[in-house]
Amino acid sequence: MSLSYTISVENNRGANTNYAVFMEPPEFTRTRETFMNVWFTSFVPYGGNFEVRTGNDYFPWVGTVPTRPAPGVIVNSGMSLLGNLGTSSSPGSTFDMKVIENFPTLTEVSPTAVTGAVQVNTGDDFSVPNNTYLVGLAKVNNRGQVAPVASIAPINNEKIQISPKMKFLVSESQQVPGEIVDYSAVARDGAVIDFADGPGRGKYYARAAQGSDGRFTVTYYDNFGDD
């Protein structure tokens, strides 16, 4: 069943500003450095607001970076395919990553991903240590584009399980879509909207209001219009 979630971001801080929206990085099979990207951005005048609407659609993604991945590096090329998360009755979508002419590609294969995950298999067609190719997750942004939200630098011959969580972050930002950011700074200063755990579990609408002190207040409602 397709679910829909809405986040309303309100600017009550006393001045015009720009906001960036992020999705909580998914869990990857192995513990390693995870890179979170700006999902999309929006200018909002004082007293204005904008809405983020998303569902349980997930796109395994592969792409490249022009230099070693780190905060400030912009990811602007890649490929994604829609995947289905694994359930107790059927495995999740699985894809083979292949590098063709230095460009990473995805091909869907027989599903083997565990419950709550999709899977990407790498081969031995790129060099390690790898500071060029990324494997991660993407979602449709506010412009209808499939944009990366988080990734890792894979190694050869790896079966990567990617388990997303319906959790988001919003912060004031001058960053651009696709830019890798410092997760800890965003989580410290921004709003955290979690539809998977805590007071947001089972809710489908959240309001994130930034006050004059720069802090965010997040309130959850059962559905859009309940406020």
C-alpha positions in Angstrom: 0.0 0.0 0.0 1.3 3.4 -0.9 1.5 5.8 2.0 1.8 9.6 1.8 3.5 11.9 4.3 3.5 15.7 4.5 5.8 18.1 6.3 5.0 21.8 6.5 8.0 24.0 7.1 7.1 27.5 8.5 9.4 30.5 8.7 8.6 32.5 11.8 12.2 33.6 12.5 11.8 37.3 11.5 13.6 37.3 8.2 13.6 35.7 4.8 15.7 32.5 4.6 16.6 29.4 2.7 15.9 25.8 3.9 17.4 22.5 2.9 15.6 19.2 3.3 17.3 15.9 4.0 16.3 12.3 4.5 17.8 10.3 7.3 20.5 8.1 5.8 19.4 4.5 5.6 21.1 1.6 7.3 23.7 -0.1 5.2 25.0 -3.6 5.6 28.4 -2.7 7.0 29.3 0.1 9.3 31.2 2.7 7.4 31.2 6.4 6.7 27.8 7.4 5.3 27.4 10.6 3.2 24.1 12.5 3.5 23.1 14.8 0.6 20.9 17.8 0.4 17.6 16.4 -1.0 16.2 19.8 -2.1 16.1 23.4 -1.1 13.6 26.2 -0.9 13.5 29.9 -0.4 10.9 30.9 2.2 10.0 34.6 3.1 9.3 35.5 6.6 5.8 34.4 7.5 5.8 31.9 4.6 5.9 28.2 4.4 6.4 25.3 2.0 5.4 21.7 2.0 7.3 18.4 1.6 5.2 15.5 0.3 6.7 12.1 0.0 5.7 8.4 0.1 7.2 5.0 0.6 8.9 5.0 -2.8 12.6 4.1 -2.7 15.2 4.2 -5.5 18.5 2.4 -5.2 21.1 4.8 -6.6 24.6 4.7 -7.9 26.7 7.7 -8.9 30.1 9.4 -9.0 31.8 12.3 -7.3 34.6 14.5 -8.8 36.8 14.1 -5.7 37.0 12.1 -2.5 33.5 12.3 -0.9 33.2 14.7 2.0 31.1 17.6 3.1 31.0 20.3 0.4 31.4 17.9 -2.5 28.4 18.0 -4.9 27.0 14.8 -6.4 25.5 15.6 -9.7 25.5 12.4 -11.8 24.1 9.0 -11.3 21.4 6.4 -12.1 18.5 5.1 -10.1 15.8 2.4 -10.4 12.6 2.0 -8.3 12.9 -0.8 -5.8 10.5 -2.7 -3.5 11.5 -3.3 0.1 11.6 -6.9 1.3 8.7 -8.2 3.3 8.2 -11.3 5.5 6.6 -13.0 2.4 8.9 -11.8 -0.4 12.5 -10.6 -0.8 13.2 -7.1 -1.7 14.4 -5.7 -5.1 18.1 -6.5 -5.9 20.3 -4.8 -8.5 23.8 -5.4 -10.0 26.0 -2.4 -10.2 28.2 -2.4 -13.3 30.7 0.4 -14.4 30.4 1.1 -18.1 32.7 3.7 -19.7 33.5 5.0 -16.1 29.7 5.4 -15.4 28.0 3.3 -12.8 24.8 1.6 -13.9 22.1 -0.6 -12.3 20.4 -3.7 -13.6 17.6 -5.4 -11.8 18.2 -9.1 -11.0 16.4 -11.8 -9.0 15.3 -10.4 -5.6 17.2 -11.4 -2.5 17.1 -8.4 -0.2 16.1 -8.9 3.4 12.9 -7.6 5.1 12.8 -3.8 5.0 15.6 -3.4 2.5 16.7 -3.3 -1.1 20.1 -4.7 -2.3 22.9 -3.6 -4.6 25.6 -6.0 -5.6 29.0 -4.7 -6.7 31.5 -6.4 -9.0 35.2 -6.1 -9.5 35.1 -3.5 -12.2 36.4 -0.5 -10.2 39.6 0.2 -8.3 39.9 0.1 -4.5 40.4 2.2 -2.4 37.4 3.7 -4.0 36.9 7.5 -3.9 34.9 7.8 -7.1 31.8 5.5 -7.1 28.9 5.7 -4.6 26.0 3.4 -3.8 23.0 4.7 -2.0 19.4 5.7 -1.9 17.4 8.3 -3.8 13.8 9.7 -3.6 11.6 12.0 -5.8 12.1 15.6 -4.7 9.8 18.6 -4.9 10.6 19.1 -8.6 9.7 15.6 -9.6 13.3 14.6 -9.9 14.9 11.4 -8.4 17.7 12.8 -6.3 20.2 11.1 -4.0 19.7 11.4 -0.3 22.6 9.3 1.1 25.3 6.9 0.0 28.5 5.0 0.8 31.7 4.2 -1.1 31.4 0.5 -1.9 34.1 -2.1 -2.2 34.4 -4.9 -4.7 32.1 -8.0 -4.8 29.8 -6.7 -2.0 26.2 -7.4 -1.4 24.8 -4.1 0.1 21.5 -4.2 2.0 19.9 -0.7 2.2 17.2 -0.2 4.8 15.5 3.2 4.7 13.7 4.9 7.5 10.8 7.5 7.2 12.7 10.2 8.9 13.7 13.7 7.7 15.7 16.8 8.7 15.2 20.4 7.8 17.7 23.2 8.4 18.5 26.8 7.4 21.1 26.4 4.6 22.9 28.0 1.7 23.8 24.6 0.3 22.7 23.2 -3.0 20.9 20.0 -4.0 23.2 17.0 -4.1 25.8 18.6 -1.8 27.3 16.3 0.8 26.8 17.7 4.3 27.9 17.2 7.9 25.1 15.1 9.4 25.9 16.0 13.0 25.6 19.8 12.3 22.3 19.4 10.5 20.9 17.2 13.3 22.1 19.6 16.0 20.7 22.8 14.5 17.8 21.6 12.4 14.4 20.1 12.8 14.1 16.3 13.0 10.9 14.8 11.7 10.5 11.1 12.5 7.5 9.2 11.2 9.0 5.8 12.2 9.5 6.2 15.9 8.5 8.4 18.9 5.6 10.8 18.8 5.5 10.8 14.9 5.0 7.0 14.6 1.7 6.3 12.9 1.3 10.0 12.0 1.2 11.3 8.4 1.5 15.1 8.8 4.1 17.2 10.7 4.6 20.9 11.1 8.2 22.2 11.6 8.1 25.9 12.6 11.2 27.9 13.1 10.9 30.6 15.7 12.6 34.0 16.2 15.4 32.2 18.3 16.3 30.0 15.3 15.0 26.9 16.9 12.5 24.5 15.4 9.3 23.2 17.0 7.9 20.0 15.5 4.3 19.0 15.9 2.6 15.8 14.5 -0.9 15.3 13.4 -2.8 12.2 12.2 -3.5 13.6 8.7 -3.1 16.8 6.7 -5.7 19.4 7.8 -6.0 18.1 11.3 -4.2 21.1 12.7 
